[in-house]
Every structure is written in C-alpha cells, then in structure tokens.
Amino acid sequence: MSSDVVTSDVSSDTRVLKNKRKFKVDILRCESLASLAPATLERLFLRDYDIIVSMVPLPPSSVLPGPAGPIHFGPPSYSSMTPWMKLVLYTAGNCGPVSAVFMKGLRFRLLPEPLAGCEKALIWSWDGSVVGGLGGKFEGNLVKGNLLLHCLNSMLKQSAVLVQPLSINDLNASGNLVTVDIPLPLKNDDQTIASVVAQTNLPEEQMLNLTSVLKELSSKFDMSTLGYLRLLRLHRIDASDKIDPGNVSYQWVPLSLEFGIPLFNPKLCERICERVVSSHMLQKDDLNEHCDVMQNVRRRLRELCSEYQATGPIAKLFNKRGSSKDLPRVLINSISGRWNLNTDPSTPTSGGAPSENERLKFSGRQRCRTEVVSFDGSTVRSYALAPEHNESASRPSSEEQSSLHDVKSDQEDTDSKDVVLPGVNLIFDGAELHPFDIAACLQARQPLWLIAEASAASSASLALL
C-alpha cells in the first residue's frame, strides 16, 4: 500500500490552477500494518497522511483505511475485492459477459446452459481460495470447456464460484482473451473521454463501440476514482451473421473494475498517472466527490450482498423447504435447448454444442422484474413469479435501503473481513441478474433449504466470534 502526503497548501480556482501541489510519497508494507490495532492504525493514518493509494492486487489480509481516515484511492471495502464487485458493475451498467454464480458445496453431474459446450470459460473463486492451481489468480482462470465440469466440482468444495462461458469466436487466434485496460479517472477536467479512447490504439471500427460503451457505462456508474476498467471483447451476434458468416463483428463489455495503482503493469501504471494529471484529481481543493463515489460503491455492494446472501430475501424465497418449482409462476420464455445452427433455435436437440445464437436469444428474450431462469437438463426457460410473490422477490424499497444504510455503517462495512458468499445460484444474462434454478444438473439433489440453513448457521456463528 502506498501513501501520498500533501505537504503544501495552495489556493486554486475551480478551473485555473494557480499553483500545483507538491507530494511526498511513502511506501508502506501491508504486512507491517496488519499487526497494529485498528484504532492505532487510524490514528497513524490521520496523523501522518492526507491521501492513501493502494497498490493492486491487494491480498485479502490487507488493511483498508476506514471512511473516517484520510482520502483513500483503493478498494472501498473487502467485498469490492471479490466477484461481488463484478456483479455490481454489470447490474449497474446493464452490460457485461454472461455470468453464472454457483453456491459453495454444490456438485454437478452435468453443466447447465449456457456453460455446456462453451469453448473456454473464465472462473473466479469467491474468497480467493486455490484448488489444484485454480481460483487464486487475480485475473481469473481460463479453462477449457471440456475440463470445466471437473474444475467446477473441485472449486465448489472450497468456495462459491463465478463462471463466464466463452465461444470460440470470443477468443483470438491463439485461443486467448482479448482485453483492453482503460485507465481511471475516465473523464478529463472538462468531462470528456476522447483522450482515453485515443490511447487504446484500437482499429477505428472497434473504437466506435468502445466510445459508446464507456459513455453509457460512465452515465450509470461513476468512475471518478483512481484505477482501471478492464473491457472484454466478445463476438457480436446479429441477424447479418446468419446471412454472411464472414461478416464478423465484435463488441466491448466491462469485465472488471480495479481500484488503486497496478504496479505489476508499468505501462498501465504510467497511463493512470497521466489520467490523474489530466483530470486534475489531486489538485482539487475538495476531494469529497471521490468520497461520495466510494460511498455509493459501498452502498451498491451492501445492497447486492444483502439481497443474495443466504439470509437475504431472494435466497429465503428460493431456498425454502421444498423447491423453487413449488412457487406459483408463469412461463414467459422457452429460451433454448442444446443449440445447433441447422435446427430451429427454439427446439431442443439431443446433441451438439450450443451456438452463439443461444446467447442472442437469451439476451433478447421477454423480461420480467421477478424472473427465475431454469434449466431442466435440455431446455432453458424463464418464469415470472405469480403476483403474490412479486413483493417478496423484488428489490428493497428506497425506505428499506435507507434503513439498511443506517443500520450497517460504512465503517462496519470496511472493517469486516468476512467474505459474504452467495446464498442462491444466479445468472447474469448480459443485462440483468436473476436466480438460476439448476436442480436438474446437480448430483444427489441436496435440498437447497438445507444448504441455506447451514450457510445461515455458519454466518451466525462467525458473527458471535
């Protein structure tokens, strides 16, 4: 963790900087700080430093400054260093790769769509645990589709998992991901992003999509912080591809958002420093804007974790005794089967890998606020819950969110190192996050209510320690 200390006080206008602040930099080891009591550490930060900048990736044992301490350019909370942050980013921007979340303790006998037949998949373990060399990588593990079932079953013994399936067209000629890192802060002092896009050195046809994605995302998720946004290139699926298979186009979607300075990549680190200078971020008299942005990120994380953890309203509804199939619901979509380019996409087939048309139809289906996505072993369907269950499955009202914020303060959120695991299986369809019913794919069919009760009891015991 590095710490920047403001050593001179100057006066500055909103736009014209009369004098530039000078900075002295200290580099502090996380390990040396971890032995200090929280109160002692907070006094140390407040006494000696005005700004703290984290070096990423930070280990889970790292010490994060609390909201009452100096300005912190780094992870706003411990949950922001888990896959929860990806889900917050995707749901806030209504954009991202198709992603599946599976609870700890599950064991698959077959892969559900859209994982079945994927060329490769990105996997993240929830708590950073490593199983057979998988799960500990900061950037995720890229595994082959034919090994995915084994990898999932191995990792789910130790942790919850986030999986992102990829088709062969999503990869480059070497079979690897195509990503681009966008340095933050995103906007210049005049609120433009043109210089950020120009520095990527991408072909013109990809630059247009990149600009629109960044503008759309920044309008929904404030990125006035120090770090970088990683975008993933995916094959764009549209009707023209069916007519002319040679007409290949791509789209950029957000993959991850990291807070702090990535010293493992000197070029990216240099570009982030240039962005800090161009945006005049550290030259502003009032840095409360950054504090507000981080507080908003913490609030989004708390709301998402509270909703989908084992004791949350969604998990309680779908993991109650019996099965989610017992809930009154209405079929609104029969999305797909095991797809084949030569067959009707709406007709399940007995074999063959799923094509990219499945992803197109999946993302373009009719939607419902209280939707459940289900896979029965051959066909993906989405259901709308009956009206009497809409209220219990919907997101908390603004009053409930406000009370939740009052009960659990930012300080509590930052201090807690306990990893909150998902209490329900989820699917992000490229725009929205929904519960994912995959009972037909599991071995032994362990009742979900039993898993939920065990998870809740485990969380309660941790809280008492």
C-alpha positions in Angstrom: 0.0 0.0 0.0 1.5 3.4 -0.9 0.6 6.6 0.8 0.8 10.1 -0.7 1.2 13.0 1.7 0.2 16.6 0.8 2.9 18.8 2.1 1.8 22.2 0.8 -1.4 24.2 1.0 -2.3 26.3 -2.0 -5.3 28.3 -3.3 -6.8 27.3 -6.6 -9.7 28.3 -8.7 -12.3 25.8 -9.9 -10.7 25.7 -13.4 -7.4 27.6 -13.3 -4.7 26.2 -11.0 -2.5 29.0 -9.7 -0.1 26.7 -8.0 0.5 23.0 -8.2 0.5 20.9 -5.1 3.7 19.0 -4.3 3.6 15.5 -3.0 5.9 13.4 -0.9 5.4 9.6 -1.2 5.9 6.9 1.4 5.6 3.2 0.7 4.2 1.1 3.5 4.1 -2.7 3.6 0.7 -4.2 4.3 2.3 -6.8 6.5 3.8 -4.2 8.8 0.4 -2.5 9.2 -1.6 -5.7 9.8 -0.2 -6.1 13.4 -1.4 -2.7 14.5 -4.7 -2.4 16.3 -7.4 -0.7 14.2 -7.6 2.4 16.4 -3.8 2.8 16.4 -3.7 2.4 12.6 -6.4 5.0 12.2 -4.5 7.5 14.4 -1.3 6.8 12.4 -3.0 7.5 9.1 -4.7 10.7 10.3 -1.5 12.0 11.9 0.9 11.4 9.1 -1.0 11.2 5.8 -3.7 13.0 3.8 -4.0 10.6 0.9 -3.5 6.9 0.7 -3.2 5.0 -2.6 -3.4 1.2 -2.7 -1.3 -1.0 -4.9 -3.3 -3.7 -6.6 -3.9 -6.5 -6.3 -4.1 -6.4 -2.5 -4.1 -9.7 -0.6 -7.3 -10.4 1.4 -5.4 -9.8 4.7 -4.6 -6.2 3.7 -5.7 -3.3 6.0 -8.1 -0.9 4.4 -8.4 2.7 5.8 -11.8 3.4 7.2 -14.1 6.2 5.9 -13.1 8.4 8.8 -9.4 8.2 7.8 -7.5 10.0 5.0 -8.7 10.1 1.4 -8.2 6.5 0.1 -7.7 5.7 -3.6 -8.2 2.0 -3.4 -10.7 -0.8 -2.7 -13.6 0.8 -0.8 -14.3 -2.4 1.1 -13.2 -6.0 1.4 -16.3 -7.2 -0.6 -15.1 -5.0 -3.6 -12.1 -7.4 -3.9 -14.5 -10.3 -4.5 -16.7 -11.2 -7.5 -19.5 -9.2 -5.9 -17.8 -6.2 -7.4 -18.2 -7.6 -10.9 -21.9 -8.2 -10.4 -22.3 -4.6 -9.1 -20.6 -3.3 -12.2 -22.6 -5.5 -14.6 -26.0 -4.7 -13.0 -25.3 -1.0 -12.6 -24.4 -0.7 -16.3 -26.9 -3.4 -17.6 -23.9 -4.7 -19.6 -21.4 -7.4 -19.2 -20.5 -11.0 -20.2 -23.0 -13.8 -19.5 -22.0 -14.9 -16.0 -23.2 -17.8 -13.7 -22.8 -17.8 -9.9 -22.8 -21.1 -8.0 -23.1 -21.6 -4.3 -20.3 -23.3 -2.3 -21.0 -27.1 -1.7 -22.8 -27.9 -5.0 -21.7 -30.8 -7.2 -22.7 -31.0 -10.8 -23.4 -34.2 -12.8 -23.8 -32.1 -16.0 -23.2 -28.5 -16.9 -26.2 -26.2 -17.3 -26.7 -23.9 -20.3 -25.0 -21.6 -21.2 -21.9 -23.4 -19.9 -22.5 -26.6 -21.8 -20.5 -26.7 -25.0 -18.5 -23.5 -24.4 -15.0 -23.4 -25.8 -13.4 -21.9 -22.7 -14.6 -20.3 -19.5 -13.3 -17.7 -17.0 -13.5 -18.8 -13.4 -13.1 -16.9 -10.1 -13.3 -18.3 -6.6 -15.2 -16.1 -4.2 -12.7 -16.0 -1.4 -9.5 -16.4 -3.3 -9.0 -20.0 -2.3 -6.8 -22.1 -4.5 -7.8 -25.7 -5.5 -5.5 -27.6 -7.8 -3.9 -24.4 -9.1 -7.3 -22.8 -9.8 -9.0 -19.9 -8.1 -6.2 -17.8 -6.8 -5.4 -15.7 -9.8 -6.3 -12.0 -9.6 -7.4 -12.0 -13.3 -9.3 -15.3 -13.1 -8.5 -18.7 -14.6 -9.2 -19.5 -18.2 -10.1 -23.2 -18.5 -11.0 -25.4 -21.5 -14.7 -26.2 -21.8 -14.1 -30.0 -21.7 -12.4 -29.6 -18.3 -15.0 -27.1 -16.9 -17.2 -29.7 -15.1 -14.2 -31.2 -13.2 -12.8 -27.7 -12.4 -16.2 -26.5 -11.0 -16.7 -29.6 -8.9 -13.2 -29.2 -7.4 -13.5 -25.5 -6.6 -17.1 -25.6 -5.3 -15.9 -27.8 -2.4 -14.0 -24.8 -1.0 -15.7 -21.7 -2.3 -18.6 -20.2 -4.3 -17.6 -19.6 -7.9 -18.3 -17.1 -10.7 -18.1 -18.6 -14.3 -18.2 -16.8 -17.6 -18.6 -19.0 -20.7 -16.8 -18.0 -23.9 -17.4 -19.2 -27.5 -14.6 -19.9 -30.0 -15.4 -16.6 -31.7 -14.9 -14.7 -28.4 -11.2 -15.7 -28.4 -8.3 -14.7 -30.6 -6.4 -17.0 -33.0 -4.3 -18.2 -30.1 -7.3 -19.1 -28.0 -6.8 -16.3 -25.5 -9.0 -13.4 -24.3 -8.9 -10.1 -26.0 -9.0 -7.3 -23.4 -8.2 -3.6 -23.1 -7.5 -1.8 -19.9 -8.9 1.7 -19.5 -7.0 3.9 -17.0 -9.1 5.8 -14.5 -10.2 8.5 -13.8 -12.2 8.2 -17.0 -13.0 11.8 -17.7 -10.8 14.8 -18.2 -11.2 18.0 -16.2 -13.6 19.1 -19.0 -15.7 15.9 -18.6 -14.6 14.5 -22.0 -13.2 10.9 -22.6 -11.8 11.3 -26.1 -8.2 11.2 -25.0 -8.7 8.0 -23.0 -10.2 6.2 -26.1 -7.4 7.5 -28.4 -4.7 6.0 -26.1 -6.1 2.4 -26.7 -4.7 2.3 -30.3 -7.6 0.1 -31.4 -8.9 -0.1 -35.0 -11.4 2.5 -35.9 -14.4 0.1 -36.2 -13.8 -1.1 -32.6 -13.1 2.4 -31.4 -16.7 3.5 -32.1 -18.2 0.7 -30.0 -15.6 1.4 -27.2 -16.6 5.1 -27.0 -20.3 4.3 -26.8 -19.7 1.6 -24.1 -17.6 3.9 -21.9 -20.1 6.8 -22.3 -23.1 4.6 -21.4 -21.3 2.9 -18.5 -20.0 6.2 -17.0 -23.5 7.6 -17.1 -24.7 4.8 -14.9 -21.7 4.1 -12.7 -19.4 7.0 -11.6 -15.7 6.1 -12.2 -14.2 9.3 -10.8 -11.5 7.3 -9.0 -8.0 6.0 -9.4 -7.6 2.6 -11.0 -8.5 0.9 -14.2 -11.5 -0.7 -16.0 -10.9 -3.9 -17.9 -13.1 -4.5 -21.0 -13.5 -7.8 -22.7 -14.1 -8.2 -26.5 -16.9 -10.5 -27.4 -18.3 -11.6 -30.7 -21.3 -9.5 -31.6 -24.2 -11.7 -32.7 -26.8 -10.3 -35.0 -29.0 -11.3 -37.9 -26.4 -10.5 -40.5 -24.1 -13.2 -39.2 -26.6 -15.8 -40.3 -26.7 -14.4 -43.8 -22.9 -13.8 -44.2 -20.8 -15.9 -41.8 -17.8 -14.0 -42.9 -19.2 -10.7 -41.5 -17.7 -10.9 -38.1 -18.1 -8.0 -35.7 -17.2 -7.5 -32.1 -18.4 -5.6 -29.0 -16.7 -4.5 -25.8 -18.3 -5.2 -22.4 -17.0 -4.5 -18.9 -15.1 -7.4 -17.3 -13.7 -5.9 -14.0 -13.1 -2.7 -12.2 -10.0 -2.4 -10.0 -9.2 0.4 -7.5 -5.6 1.6 -7.0 -2.3 1.5 -8.8 -1.3 -1.7 -10.7 2.5 -1.8 -10.2 2.5 -5.2 -12.0 1.9 -3.4 -15.3 4.3 -0.4 -15.6 2.7 0.9 -18.8 -0.8 0.8 -17.4 0.5 2.4 -14.2 2.1 5.3 -16.2 -1.2 5.8 -18.1 -3.1 6.0 -14.8 -0.7 8.6 -13.6 -1.2 10.6 -16.8 -5.0 10.4 -16.3 -4.6 11.7 -12.7 -2.7 14.7 -14.1 -5.2 15.3 -17.0 -8.2 15.2 -14.7 -6.6 17.4 -12.0 -7.9 15.0 -9.5 -5.3 15.7 -6.8 -5.3 19.4 -7.5 -8.8 20.0 -6.4 -9.4 21.7 -3.0 -12.4 19.4 -2.3 -11.9 15.7 -2.6 -15.3 14.9 -1.2 -16.5 14.0 -4.7 -14.3 10.9 -4.5 -15.6 10.1 -1.0 -19.1 10.3 -2.3 -18.3 7.9 -5.2 -16.7 5.4 -2.9 -19.7 5.6 -0.5 -22.0 4.9 -3.4 -19.9 1.8 -4.4 -20.1 0.5 -0.8 -23.8 1.1 -0.8 -24.3 -0.9 -4.0 -22.2 -3.7 -2.7 -24.1 -3.9 0.6 -27.4 -4.0 -1.2 -26.4 -6.7 -3.6 -24.8 -8.8 -0.8 -27.8 -8.4 1.5 -30.2 -9.4 -1.3 -28.5 -12.6 -2.5 -26.6 -13.9 0.6 -28.0 -16.9 2.5 -30.1 -14.8 4.8 -31.3 -12.3 2.1 -34.9 -12.1 0.8 -34.1 -13.7 -2.6 -32.3 -16.7 -1.0 -35.0 -17.2 1.6 -37.7 -17.2 -1.1 -36.0 -19.7 -3.4 -34.2 -21.9 -0.9 -37.2 -22.5 1.4 -38.2 -26.1 2.2 -39.2 -27.9 -0.9 -38.1 -26.4 -4.2 -38.4 -23.2 -6.2 -40.5 -25.2 -8.6 -43.2 -25.2 -5.9 -43.6 -21.4 -6.3 -46.6 -20.3 -8.4 -45.1 -19.0 -11.6 -45.9 -18.4 -15.3 -43.7 -19.5 -18.3 -42.7 -16.4 -20.2 -39.9 -17.8 -22.4 -38.7 -21.1 -23.7 -35.2 -19.8 -24.4 -33.1 -22.6 -25.8 -32.1 -26.2 -25.9 -28.7 -27.6 -26.9 -28.4 -25.4 -30.0 -27.5 -26.4 -33.5 -27.2 -24.0 -36.4 -29.1 -26.3 -38.6 -32.1 -26.7 -36.4 -34.8 -24.4 -35.2 -33.3 -22.5 -32.2 -36.5 -22.9 -30.2 -36.4 -26.7 -30.5 -34.2 -28.7 -28.0 -31.8 -31.1 -29.7 -30.2 -34.2 -28.3 -26.6 -33.3 -29.0 -24.2 -30.8 -30.4 -22.6 -27.7 -28.8 -24.7 -24.7 -28.2 -24.2 -22.0 -30.8 -23.9 -18.2 -30.3 -27.5 -17.8 -31.4 -28.4 -19.1 -27.9 -26.7 -16.1 -26.3 -28.5 -13.8 -28.7 -31.9 -15.2 -27.9 -31.1 -15.4 -24.2 -30.3 -11.7 -24.0 -33.2 -10.7 -26.2 -36.0 -12.6 -24.5 -39.0 -11.1 -22.9 -38.1 -9.9 -19.4 -39.9 -9.7 -16.1 -38.9 -8.0 -12.8 -39.4 -11.1 -10.8 -37.9 -13.6 -13.1 -36.4 -17.1 -12.5 -34.2 -18.7 -15.1 -34.4 -22.5 -15.1 -32.5 -25.3 -16.9 -34.2 -28.8 -16.8 -31.3 -30.6 -18.5 -32.3 -29.9 -22.0 -34.1 -26.5 -22.2 -33.5 -23.1 -20.6 -36.7 -21.4 -19.6 -37.6 -18.2 -17.8 -40.5 -17.9 -15.4 -42.3 -14.9 -13.9 -43.4 -15.5 -10.3 -47.0 -15.2 -9.5 -48.1 -11.7 -8.4 -48.4 -12.7 -4.7 -44.6 -13.4 -4.7 -43.6 -10.3 -6.6 -43.2 -8.1 -3.5 -41.1 -10.6 -1.6 -38.8 -11.2 -4.5 -38.4 -7.6 -5.7 -35.5 -5.4 -4.6 -35.9 -3.4 -1.3 -37.7 -0.2 -1.5 -35.9 3.1 -1.0 -37.0 3.3 2.6 -35.7 -0.2 3.3 -32.4 0.7 1.6 -32.1 3.8 3.7 -32.7 1.9 6.9 -30.2 -0.7 5.8 -27.6 2.0 5.3 -28.4 3.4 8.8 -28.1 0.0 10.5 -24.8 -1.0 8.8 -22.5 2.0 8.5 -19.6 2.4 6.1 -17.2 1.9 9.0 -18.6 -1.6 9.7 -18.6 -2.5 6.1 -14.9 -1.5 5.7 -13.8 -3.2 8.9 -15.4 -6.6 8.2 -13.0 -9.0 6.5 -15.6 -11.8 6.4 -16.4 -12.9 2.9 -20.1 -12.9 2.2 -20.9 -15.9 0.0 -23.9 -16.0 -2.3 -26.9 -17.9 -0.9 -28.6 -18.6 -4.2 -27.4 -19.6 -7.7 -27.5 -16.7 -10.1 -27.3 -16.0 -13.8 -26.4 -12.6 -15.3 -27.8 -12.7 -18.8 -25.9 -9.7 -20.2 -28.3 -7.1 -18.8 -29.9 -8.4 -15.6 -29.2 -10.7 -12.7 -31.7 -13.5 -11.8 -32.0 -16.6 -9.7 -30.9 -19.7 -11.6 -32.7 -23.0 -11.0 -30.2 -25.8 -11.9 -31.5 -28.6 -9.7 -31.7 -31.0 -12.7 -27.9 -30.6 -13.1 -26.8 -31.5 -9.6 -25.7 -34.7 -8.1 -27.6 -36.1 -5.1 -30.1 -33.3 -5.4 -29.2 -31.8 -2.0 -32.2 -29.7 -0.8 -31.4 -26.0 -1.2 -33.2 -25.2 2.1 -30.7 -27.4 3.9 -27.7 -25.7 2.2 -29.2 -22.3 3.0 -29.8 -23.2 6.7 -26.3 -24.5 7.1 -24.9 -21.3 5.5 -27.0 -19.1 7.7 -25.9 -21.0 10.8 -22.3 -20.7 9.7 -22.7 -16.9 9.2 -24.3 -16.6 12.7 -21.5 -18.5 14.4 -18.9 -16.2 12.7 -20.8 -13.2 13.9 -20.6 -14.4 17.5 -16.9 -15.0 17.4 
